[in-house]
Amino acid sequence: MSNLEIISRRPAGTPKAPPLLFVHGAFSGAWIWDAKFLPWFAERGWEAHAVSLRGHGGSEGRDRLHGFGIADYVEDVLEAADRLSAPPLLIGHSMGGMVVQRALAKRRFPGGVLMASAPPHGLWSSTMGLAWRSPYVFQQMAMLTSFGEKAIDPAAIRRAMFSDAMPAAEAAQYESYLQEESRRVLMDIGGWIPFPVLPPRETPVLVLGAAEDMLFPHAEVVATAMALGTQPVFMPGMGHAMMLERDWQAVAERIESWILATVATVEAAPEAV
């Protein structure tokens, strides 16, 4: 996919290592990271990039969106990584979290961060849980999948994406950027995956959950962390779209502190032997 949109924010001086590559979730694009996260990380000295997967944002393929599968999205991440100055640390949100999991399984990267991520075993349990917890939100998410962003009740999508603390006016600004998602991808990951694709155990991964996430609640985040051999970290007062929430900076700071503590340790280990 030669025409991928990659939004990049670079620091004024010499960047810290490694570069960061952010991967969006379903119905979204690279814009979701550029609203707050990319400028913040660049100001802190990081080379921060976000890719729009094919058919999303400014990337080509919108007219062929429903023919793309999850493997295509993984290839997009690998291609975007190849365009950067060095192998990046991958940060994925929601569906993008599963894309990151599979990219980490295909190639060695410094590490990964999963934010409110789709679990490696697929969406079956989380989808059925949503139908039980909030039938109306479940129905509206199905409408978004089938008929696009113009067929939905914005209030229901707001409940799915944000906590009650999110100002309605600000949430409405972001809702206007929503788009359709590939039905093939949702079929790829929508059922139960008995033999999930997992990163190597030696790859450091941070699993972040949102305490008020309606789509991937506590049990799903714990299951993801267990599958990856780590412990989850939950951000209080957060809805699903943590990078846009009122207290988004606390999430960014938590990610940065983990990168500095964990990835720096991993990179320094060979020299200490």
Backbone hydrogen bonds, N-H to C=O, Kabsch-Sander energy under -0.5 kcal/mol:
donor,donor_aa,acceptor,acceptor_aa,energy
4,L,2,S,-0.9
5,E,52,S,-0.5
6,I,4,L,-0.5
7,I,50,A,-2.8
8,S,6,I,-0.5
9,R,48,A,-3.0
16,K,45,G,-3.2
20,L,47,E,-3.0
21,L,89,L,-2.6
22,F,49,H,-3.1
23,V,91,I,-3.1
24,H,51,V,-0.7
28,S,25,G,-1.1
32,I,29,G,-1.7
33,W,30,A,-1.7
34,D,30,A,-1.3
35,A,31,W,-1.4
36,K,33,W,-0.6
37,F,33,W,-0.5
38,L,33,W,-2.4
40,W,36,K,-1.6
41,F,37,F,-2.7
42,A,38,L,-2.3
43,E,39,P,-2.3
44,R,40,W,-1.2
45,G,42,A,-1.6
46,W,41,F,-2.6
48,A,9,R,-2.7
48,A,46,W,-0.8
49,H,20,L,-2.2
50,A,7,I,-2.3
51,V,22,F,-1.9
52,S,5,E,-2.7
53,L,51,V,-0.7
55,G,60,E,-2.2
56,H,53,L,-2.1
59,S,56,H,-2.5
60,E,3,N,-2.1
64,R,61,G,-1.6
65,L,62,R,-1.2
67,G,64,R,-2.1
68,F,65,L,-1.8
72,D,69,G,-0.7
73,Y,69,G,-1.4
74,V,70,I,-1.9
75,E,71,A,-2.0
76,D,72,D,-1.9
77,V,73,Y,-1.9
78,L,74,V,-2.2
79,E,75,E,-2.5
80,A,76,D,-2.7
81,A,77,V,-2.6
82,D,78,L,-1.8
83,R,79,E,-0.9
83,R,80,A,-0.9
84,L,81,A,-1.4
89,L,19,P,-2.7
90,L,111,G,-2.0
91,I,21,L,-2.6
92,G,113,V,-2.7
93,H,23,V,-2.1
94,S,115,M,-2.2
96,G,93,H,-2.3
97,G,94,S,-1.5
98,M,94,S,-0.9
98,M,95,M,-0.7
99,V,95,M,-1.8
100,V,96,G,-2.3
101,Q,97,G,-2.3
102,R,98,M,-2.1
103,A,99,V,-2.1
104,L,100,V,-2.7
105,A,101,Q,-1.1
106,K,102,R,-1.1
107,R,103,A,-1.7
112,G,204,P,-2.0
113,V,90,L,-2.4
114,L,206,L,-3.2
115,M,92,G,-3.0
115,M,113,V,-0.6
116,A,114,L,-0.6
116,A,208,L,-2.7
118,A,94,S,-2.4
122,G,119,P,-2.0
123,L,189,I,-2.8
124,W,191,G,-1.2
127,T,123,L,-2.9
128,M,124,W,-2.4
129,G,125,S,-2.1
130,L,126,S,-2.1
131,A,127,T,-2.0
132,W,128,M,-1.3
133,R,129,G,-2.8
134,S,130,L,-2.9
138,F,134,S,-2.5
139,Q,135,P,-2.4
140,Q,136,Y,-2.3
141,M,137,V,-2.4
142,A,138,F,-1.9
143,M,139,Q,-1.8
144,L,140,Q,-2.3
145,T,141,M,-2.0
146,S,142,A,-2.2
147,F,143,M,-3.2
148,G,143,M,-0.6
148,G,144,L,-1.3
151,A,148,G,-1.5
152,I,149,E,-0.8
156,A,153,D,-1.0
157,I,153,D,-1.6
158,R,154,P,-2.4
159,R,155,A,-1.6
160,A,156,A,-1.6
161,M,157,I,-2.0
162,F,158,R,-2.6
166,M,163,S,-1.4
171,A,167,P,-2.4
172,A,168,A,-2.2
173,Q,169,A,-1.1
174,Y,170,E,-1.3
175,E,171,A,-2.1
176,S,172,A,-1.0
177,Y,174,Y,-2.0
178,L,175,E,-1.4
179,Q,27,F,-1.4
185,V,68,F,-0.6
186,L,182,S,-1.9
187,M,183,R,-1.6
188,D,184,R,-2.4
189,I,185,V,-2.0
190,G,186,L,-1.0
191,G,187,M,-0.5
193,I,121,H,-3.1
193,I,191,G,-0.5
198,L,196,P,-0.6
203,T,200,P,-1.7
206,L,112,G,-2.3
207,V,205,V,-0.5
208,L,114,L,-3.3
208,L,206,L,-0.7
209,G,233,V,-3.1
211,A,209,G,-0.5
211,A,235,M,-2.4
212,E,238,M,-2.7
213,D,210,A,-2.0
220,E,217,P,-0.8
221,V,217,P,-1.8
222,V,218,H,-2.5
223,A,219,A,-2.1
224,T,220,E,-2.0
225,A,221,V,-2.5
226,M,222,V,-2.6
227,A,223,A,-2.2
228,L,224,T,-1.4
229,G,226,M,-1.2
230,T,225,A,-2.6
233,V,207,V,-2.5
235,M,209,G,-3.0
238,M,235,M,-1.1
241,A,161,M,-3.2
242,M,240,H,-2.0
244,L,241,A,-1.9
245,E,241,A,-0.9
248,W,245,E,-1.7
250,A,247,D,-1.4
251,V,247,D,-0.8
251,V,248,W,-0.6
252,A,248,W,-2.1
253,E,249,Q,-2.6
254,R,250,A,-1.8
255,I,251,V,-2.3
256,E,252,A,-2.6
257,S,253,E,-2.5
258,W,254,R,-1.7
259,I,255,I,-2.4
260,L,256,E,-2.6
261,A,257,S,-2.1
262,T,258,W,-3.1
263,V,258,W,-0.6
263,V,259,I,-1.1
264,A,259,I,-1.2
266,V,262,T,-2.2
267,E,263,V,-2.5
268,A,264,A,-1.6
269,A,265,T,-1.3
271,E,268,A,-0.6
272,A,268,A,-0.9
272,A,269,A,-1.0
273,V,269,A,-0.7
273,V,270,P,-0.8
